[in-house]
């Protein structure tokens, strides 16, 4: 059987104590507002809080922005209907990610 997105993400995170998403972002002076967080979860991740948090954790554990962009393009977007008609949210999401890696 194909593995779920959560199982795939769990295989990629293997630290004993995971930093919270907020801690990871705060270390770079970046924040995802509650409004953005809810908008991303509801619009980009079909309401799946755990998928969103695992995705964020994975993204911000990477060193190379190219790896992250490929991951979003090849794995996340196709899983969620390629974020069709969600371009506004996708842009905000990507802006935060690109700021983190800049």
GROMACS elastic network, one bead per residue, 0.5 to 0.9 nm:
[ bonds ]
;  ai    aj funct       b0    kb
    3     6     6  0.80701   500
    3     7     6  0.60181   500
    3     8     6  0.65824   500
    4     7     6  0.51783   500
    4     8     6  0.63322   500
    4     9     6  0.86337   500
    5     8     6  0.50445   500
    5     9     6  0.60969   500
    5    10     6  0.84901   500
    5    51     6  0.72804   500
    5    75     6  0.86130   500
    5    76     6  0.83973   500
    5    79     6  0.82049   500
    6     9     6  0.50450   500
    6    10     6  0.59483   500
    6    11     6  0.86182   500
    6    50     6  0.77320   500
    6    51     6  0.62563   500
    6    54     6  0.71636   500
    6    55     6  0.87113   500
    7    11     6  0.63234   500
    7    12     6  0.89043   500
    8    11     6  0.53627   500
    8    12     6  0.68745   500
    9    12     6  0.52103   500
    9    13     6  0.66830   500
    9    51     6  0.84968   500
    9    54     6  0.63403   500
    9    55     6  0.70423   500
    9    57     6  0.89976   500
    9    58     6  0.69969   500
   10    13     6  0.53324   500
   10    14     6  0.75423   500
   10    54     6  0.76171   500
   10    58     6  0.88911   500
   11    14     6  0.71538   500
   12    58     6  0.70173   500
   13    18     6  0.83845   500
   13    54     6  0.86103   500
   13    57     6  0.80007   500
   13    58     6  0.67316   500
   13    61     6  0.82603   500
   14    17     6  0.87512   500
   14    18     6  0.83637   500
   15    18     6  0.59746   500
   15    19     6  0.89776   500
   18    21     6  0.87504   500
   18    57     6  0.83707   500
   19    22     6  0.79777   500
   19    23     6  0.59361   500
   19    24     6  0.62171   500
   19    57     6  0.81896   500
   20    23     6  0.50893   500
   20    24     6  0.63160   500
   20    25     6  0.86809   500
   20    53     6  0.88960   500
   20    57     6  0.78728   500
   21    24     6  0.51744   500
   21    25     6  0.62732   500
   21    26     6  0.85243   500
   21    53     6  0.70390   500
   21    54     6  0.89898   500
   21    56     6  0.67897   500
   21    57     6  0.61211   500
   21    60     6  0.83096   500
   22    25     6  0.51443   500
   22    26     6  0.58531   500
   22    27     6  0.85294   500
   22    30     6  0.85400   500
   22    31     6  0.69010   500
   22    32     6  0.77626   500
   23    26     6  0.50382   500
   23    27     6  0.62272   500
   24    27     6  0.54701   500
   24    28     6  0.73312   500
   24    30     6  0.86973   500
   24    57     6  0.80138   500
   24    60     6  0.69596   500
   24    61     6  0.84026   500
   25    28     6  0.54601   500
   25    29     6  0.63461   500
   25    31     6  0.58613   500
   25    32     6  0.79678   500
   25    60     6  0.78885   500
   25   100     6  0.75477   500
   26    30     6  0.54425   500
   26    31     6  0.63899   500
   27    30     6  0.75427   500
   28    31     6  0.87345   500
   28   100     6  0.65498   500
   29   100     6  0.84734   500
   30    96     6  0.75598   500
   30    99     6  0.78653   500
   30   100     6  0.68858   500
   31    96     6  0.82204   500
   32    35     6  0.81000   500
   32    36     6  0.60886   500
   32    37     6  0.60441   500
   32    96     6  0.76967   500
   33    36     6  0.51553   500
   33    37     6  0.60213   500
   33    38     6  0.85627   500
   34    38     6  0.61016   500
   34    39     6  0.84407   500
   35    38     6  0.52831   500
   35    39     6  0.60666   500
   35    40     6  0.85758   500
   36    40     6  0.59434   500
   36    41     6  0.84258   500
   36    89     6  0.83011   500
   36    92     6  0.80868   500
   36    93     6  0.82085   500
   37    40     6  0.52094   500
   37    41     6  0.61301   500
   37    42     6  0.85317   500
   37    52     6  0.87895   500
   38    41     6  0.51163   500
   38    42     6  0.59475   500
   38    43     6  0.82481   500
   38    47     6  0.84355   500
   38    49     6  0.88349   500
   39    42     6  0.52490   500
   39    43     6  0.56924   500
   39    44     6  0.76415   500
   39    89     6  0.71485   500
   40    43     6  0.52951   500
   40    44     6  0.50536   500
   40    45     6  0.65259   500
   40    46     6  0.86560   500
   40    47     6  0.84413   500
   40    52     6  0.77744   500
   40    89     6  0.64293   500
   40    90     6  0.80031   500
   40    92     6  0.87754   500
   40    93     6  0.71703   500
   41    44     6  0.57874   500
   41    46     6  0.63616   500
   41    47     6  0.50269   500
   41    48     6  0.61701   500
   41    49     6  0.59550   500
   41    51     6  0.84035   500
   41    52     6  0.60686   500
   41    53     6  0.89118   500
   42    45     6  0.59324   500
   42    46     6  0.51625   500
   42    48     6  0.74251   500
   42    49     6  0.84647   500
   43    46     6  0.57838   500
   43    47     6  0.71457   500
   43    83     6  0.80643   500
   43    86     6  0.67343   500
   43    89     6  0.71582   500
   43    90     6  0.89500   500
   44    47     6  0.79572   500
   44    52     6  0.84704   500
   44    77     6  0.82495   500
   44    80     6  0.68811   500
   44    82     6  0.89747   500
   44    83     6  0.61573   500
   44    86     6  0.69656   500
   44    89     6  0.71171   500
   44    90     6  0.72177   500
   44    93     6  0.89853   500
   45    48     6  0.54875   500
   45    49     6  0.75399   500
   45    51     6  0.68491   500
   45    52     6  0.61827   500
   45    76     6  0.87340   500
   45    79     6  0.89809   500
   45    80     6  0.65281   500
   45    83     6  0.88270   500
   46    49     6  0.86635   500
   46    80     6  0.72770   500
   47    51     6  0.87633   500
   47    52     6  0.85784   500
   48    51     6  0.53639   500
   48    52     6  0.63850   500
   48    53     6  0.88244   500
   49    52     6  0.51535   500
   49    53     6  0.61910   500
   49    54     6  0.85803   500
   50    53     6  0.51220   500
   50    54     6  0.59812   500
   50    55     6  0.83424   500
   51    54     6  0.52069   500
   51    55     6  0.59524   500
   51    56     6  0.85145   500
   52    55     6  0.51278   500
   52    56     6  0.61262   500
   52    57     6  0.85522   500
   53    56     6  0.51045   500
   53    57     6  0.60477   500
   53    58     6  0.85152   500
   54    57     6  0.50405   500
   54    58     6  0.60696   500
   54    59     6  0.85144   500
   55    58     6  0.51214   500
   55    59     6  0.60458   500
   55    60     6  0.85823   500
   55    72     6  0.88422   500
   55    76     6  0.81759   500
   56    59     6  0.50685   500
   56    60     6  0.60864   500
   56    61     6  0.84368   500
   57    60     6  0.53932   500
   57    61     6  0.61043   500
   57    62     6  0.89310   500
   58    61     6  0.51673   500
   58    62     6  0.66852   500
   58    68     6  0.85752   500
   59    62     6  0.56024   500
   59    63     6  0.88055   500
   59    65     6  0.86271   500
   59    67     6  0.86217   500
   59    68     6  0.57795   500
   59    69     6  0.89579   500
   59    71     6  0.83141   500
   59    72     6  0.87089   500
   59    97     6  0.80155   500
   60    63     6  0.78402   500
   60    68     6  0.84909   500
   60    97     6  0.80805   500
   60   100     6  0.79479   500
   60   101     6  0.86588   500
   62    65     6  0.74817   500
   62    67     6  0.73967   500
   62    68     6  0.70188   500
   63    67     6  0.80939   500
   63    68     6  0.86709   500
   63   101     6  0.81653   500
   64    67     6  0.54826   500
   64    68     6  0.67739   500
   64   101     6  0.77556   500
   65    68     6  0.50263   500
   65    69     6  0.61810   500
   65    70     6  0.85908   500
   65    97     6  0.84251   500
   65    98     6  0.74694   500
   65   101     6  0.61908   500
   65   102     6  0.87538   500
   66    69     6  0.51722   500
   66    70     6  0.61380   500
   66    71     6  0.84720   500
   67    70     6  0.52491   500
   67    71     6  0.60761   500
   67    72     6  0.87055   500
   68    72     6  0.61737   500
   68    73     6  0.84946   500
   68    97     6  0.86577   500
   69    72     6  0.51977   500
   69    73     6  0.60144   500
   69    74     6  0.83742   500
   69    94     6  0.87895   500
   70    73     6  0.50452   500
   70    74     6  0.56902   500
   70    75     6  0.78847   500
   71    74     6  0.53541   500
   71    75     6  0.54197   500
   71    76     6  0.66679   500
   71    77     6  0.87571   500
   72    75     6  0.56231   500
   72    77     6  0.58804   500
   72    78     6  0.85753   500
   73    76     6  0.63581   500
   73    77     6  0.55704   500
   73    78     6  0.72812   500
   73    82     6  0.82143   500
   74    77     6  0.67182   500
   74    78     6  0.65515   500
   74    79     6  0.88105   500
   75    78     6  0.58408   500
   75    79     6  0.63048   500
   76    79     6  0.52593   500
   76    80     6  0.64989   500
   76    82     6  0.78744   500
   77    80     6  0.51936   500
   77    81     6  0.63800   500
   77    83     6  0.58843   500
   77    84     6  0.89512   500
   78    81     6  0.53524   500
   78    83     6  0.78190   500
   79    82     6  0.69495   500
   79    83     6  0.89492   500
   80    83     6  0.59757   500
   80    84     6  0.85838   500
   81    84     6  0.62350   500
   82    85     6  0.89359   500
   82    86     6  0.87326   500
   83    86     6  0.50960   500
   83    87     6  0.68969   500
   83    89     6  0.87494   500
   83    90     6  0.72488   500
   84    87     6  0.70084   500
   85    88     6  0.81021   500
   86    89     6  0.55275   500
   86    90     6  0.60955   500
   86    91     6  0.86833   500
   87    91     6  0.59775   500
   87    92     6  0.85902   500
   88    91     6  0.52986   500
   88    92     6  0.64697   500
   88    93     6  0.87110   500
   89    92     6  0.51479   500
   89    93     6  0.60416   500
   89    94     6  0.85069   500
   90    93     6  0.50154   500
   90    94     6  0.60051   500
   90    95     6  0.84242   500
   91    94     6  0.51231   500
   91    95     6  0.59500   500
   91    96     6  0.86820   500
   92    95     6  0.50714   500
   92    96     6  0.64450   500
   92    97     6  0.87960   500
   93    96     6  0.54377   500
   93    97     6  0.64792   500
   93    98     6  0.87968   500
   94    98     6  0.59520   500
   94    99     6  0.83608   500
   95    98     6  0.51773   500
   95    99     6  0.60230   500
   95   100     6  0.85899   500
   96    99     6  0.51121   500
   96   100     6  0.62617   500
   96   101     6  0.89029   500
   97   100     6  0.51120   500
   97   101     6  0.65583   500
   97   102     6  0.87537   500
   98   101     6  0.51931   500
   98   102     6  0.60364   500
   99   102     6  0.50883   500
